[in-house]
Amino acid sequence: MDNCYSDCAAGVFDSGVGLIMWPRNVTLTWKGAPATTQTITWQTGRYTMGSKVEYTAATDDLPPLVMSGSATQLETDGGLIIIHSTSLTGLKPGTSYRYRVGDGLFWSPYHTFTTAPARTEPFKFLLFGDSQGSSYRLWQETLHAAYERNRDAAFMLHIGDLVDIGLNYKQWDDWFQAGRGVIDTIPVVPVMGNHETYTTKWEITQPLLYTAFFRLPGNGPEALTGKVYSFDYGDVHFSILDSQLQEEAEWIPEMLTLQKNWLEKDLAGTEKRWKLVFLHRPVYHNRSSEADQDLRDAFTPLFDRYHVDAVFAGHDHVYARSYPLADGVWNGDKGNGPVYFTIGRSGESTFARAQPKDWNAVFYNPLDQPNYMTVEASAESLLIKVFKLNGDMIDMWSKS
């Protein structure tokens, strides 16, 4: 009974979100090792409690394996929904799999994913800036254009502010629907932004929908589960931070200290060739007034001490690349400290008042169209390219 999937699911807000039986918003993430595990999460209405994944290696003719998972009720402003999630384990590295999700009666279409190789090999990932807005048409165009031009991308990373109102289910549904064909094929690595904490009344609360929708590694501080984590892919160590002190300090007053202590152990414990850090608010920003000095004071000494290669942020909706900065000091392109990137925007929201800073080697405000980045990593080099939606290159940077 999977032939109704697209038409039936399309009417979710006409018929009521709680009545949808077919799996919706299928999304890949990682909770475990990318070479041998794959986490798959999807949503249904309140009456579909079964959580199953049928999967098989794409080249196998054997009957599919079946893995059961969890089903959790979530009350949203659009009604009660069920979050289903299953983590496949014991997968073969470097292998393409075919899968579908459902309850045994109502199934999604078949999708595919590919596990990471067992050995360290060069790879590429896609990197997107803020996508929030009242419409997710431009997010859809940017995501799909980037993926079509980079079908070899192993995964995609989003730097935060995925949606404009983090507690509005309709916006999340639009975001997921815009990603169909990509987020069900390559894993999503999300960073939490400030807009993930906003209610429909523009009040601030905990990002309950964000943390429910994305199942992520649990190796960060316990109080920041689902917001702070790290993982390895190839010869790169990825550290994800939560920069939302202004929004979350009421609930987690010690969040900066928790992250500092965790990040020091995290960076000290990796032997990967490259260290990359991601957080939503830039520690070196492009706003007219001084901002987020607390983040800079907390994290940049650790970035310097443990030789982080690059730090990526969003929030300002511009593309900016710093000179290498060590202890806040730069000497053209010749420094040895981290390079700080502000990624730009992948949706409709712009920020015309942003301005270049002295530490910027490159500054570009994408007022005309969204942009995205590709990051290629090997044992020898990092190569970062920045593109407009139309494919024009904005910048290229490498390190070896």
BELWORA-V676086 format. One record per pair of residues at least 12 apart in sequence whose ideal C-beta (glycine too) atoms are under 6 Angstrom apart, sorted by the first residue. I is the first residue (numbers start at 0). GAP is how many residues later the second one is. If there is no record, write none. Layout:
# BELWORA-V676086
I | GAP
I | GAP
This chain:
# BELWORA-V676086
0 | 105
1 | 105
4 | 17
4 | 104
7 | 14
8 | 13
8 | 15
16 | 61
16 | 62
16 | 64
17 | 27
17 | 28
17 | 61
17 | 62
18 | 26
19 | 24
19 | 25
20 | 27
20 | 85
21 | 84
22 | 19
22 | 78
22 | 79
22 | 85
23 | 19
24 | 17
24 | 18
24 | 151
25 | 16
25 | 75
25 | 82
25 | 158
26 | 14
26 | 156
26 | 161
27 | 85
27 | 159
28 | 158
28 | 159
28 | 185
28 | 186
28 | 187
29 | 157
30 | 56
30 | 184
30 | 186
33 | 82
33 | 199
34 | 58
34 | 80
34 | 81
34 | 83
35 | 55
36 | 52
37 | 50
37 | 75
38 | 48
38 | 176
39 | 13
39 | 46
40 | 44
40 | 174
41 | 42
41 | 59
42 | 38
42 | 40
43 | 38
45 | 34
47 | 55
48 | 22
49 | 53
49 | 54
50 | 18
50 | 20
50 | 33
51 | 14
51 | 16
51 | 52
52 | 14
52 | 33
52 | 46
52 | 48
53 | 12
53 | 46
54 | 42
54 | 44
55 | 42
56 | 38
56 | 40
57 | 38
57 | 40
66 | 19
66 | 21
68 | 16
68 | 17
69 | 15
70 | 13
73 | 138
75 | 93
76 | 92
77 | 91
82 | 129
84 | 130
90 | 24
92 | 22
92 | 24
92 | 25
93 | 23
94 | 20
95 | 16
95 | 18
96 | 16
97 | 12
97 | 14
98 | 12
110 | 73
115 | 117
119 | 114
119 | 115
121 | 256
122 | 31
122 | 111
123 | 28
123 | 29
123 | 250
123 | 252
124 | 28
124 | 29
124 | 30
124 | 250
125 | 20
125 | 27
125 | 30
126 | 30
126 | 246
126 | 248
127 | 30
127 | 218
127 | 244
128 | 30
128 | 185
128 | 214
128 | 215
128 | 216
128 | 217
129 | 31
129 | 184
129 | 187
129 | 215
130 | 31
130 | 215
130 | 216
131 | 29
131 | 31
131 | 32
131 | 63
131 | 215
131 | 217
132 | 31
132 | 214
132 | 215
132 | 216
135 | 38
135 | 39
135 | 42
137 | 209
137 | 210
137 | 232
138 | 39
138 | 207
138 | 208
139 | 38
141 | 204
141 | 228
141 | 230
141 | 247
142 | 36
142 | 39
144 | 244
145 | 226
146 | 35
149 | 224
154 | 31
154 | 32
154 | 34
155 | 30
155 | 32
156 | 32
157 | 32
158 | 32
158 | 155
158 | 184
159 | 31
159 | 32
159 | 33
159 | 120
159 | 154
160 | 32
160 | 34
161 | 13
162 | 12
163 | 31
164 | 33
164 | 35
165 | 29
165 | 30
165 | 31
165 | 32
165 | 41
165 | 44
166 | 32
167 | 32
171 | 37
189 | 24
190 | 49
190 | 87
190 | 89
191 | 18
191 | 35
191 | 50
192 | 87
193 | 50
193 | 53
195 | 14
196 | 50
203 | 43
205 | 45
210 | 15
215 | 13
216 | 12
216 | 14
220 | 37
220 | 41
222 | 29
223 | 18
226 | 15
227 | 13
227 | 14
227 | 31
229 | 36
231 | 40
233 | 143
234 | 37
234 | 38
234 | 144
235 | 36
235 | 38
235 | 40
235 | 141
236 | 33
236 | 35
236 | 38
237 | 38
238 | 27
238 | 38
239 | 38
240 | 18
240 | 38
242 | 36
242 | 37
242 | 38
242 | 52
255 | 42
259 | 38
262 | 39
263 | 38
266 | 39
272 | 106
273 | 35
273 | 103
273 | 108
274 | 33
274 | 34
275 | 34
276 | 31
276 | 34
277 | 34
278 | 34
279 | 34
279 | 35
280 | 34
281 | 31
281 | 60
282 | 12
282 | 13
282 | 17
283 | 38
283 | 56
283 | 75
284 | 31
285 | 30
285 | 32
285 | 34
285 | 68
285 | 69
302 | 35
303 | 22
303 | 33
307 | 30
309 | 29
310 | 27
310 | 29
311 | 29
311 | 31
312 | 29
313 | 29
315 | 26
315 | 35
315 | 38
316 | 28
316 | 33
316 | 34
317 | 24
317 | 36
317 | 47
318 | 25
318 | 45
318 | 52
318 | 67
318 | 75
319 | 22
319 | 40
319 | 43
320 | 20
320 | 40
320 | 41
321 | 17
321 | 18
321 | 37
321 | 38
322 | 36
322 | 38
323 | 13
323 | 15
324 | 12
329 | 29
343 | 22
343 | 27
344 | 21
344 | 25
345 | 24
345 | 26
349 | 17
361 | 33
363 | 30
368 | 19
368 | 20
369 | 19
370 | 17
371 | 15
372 | 13
379 | 20
380 | 17
380 | 19
381 | 17
382 | 15
383 | 13
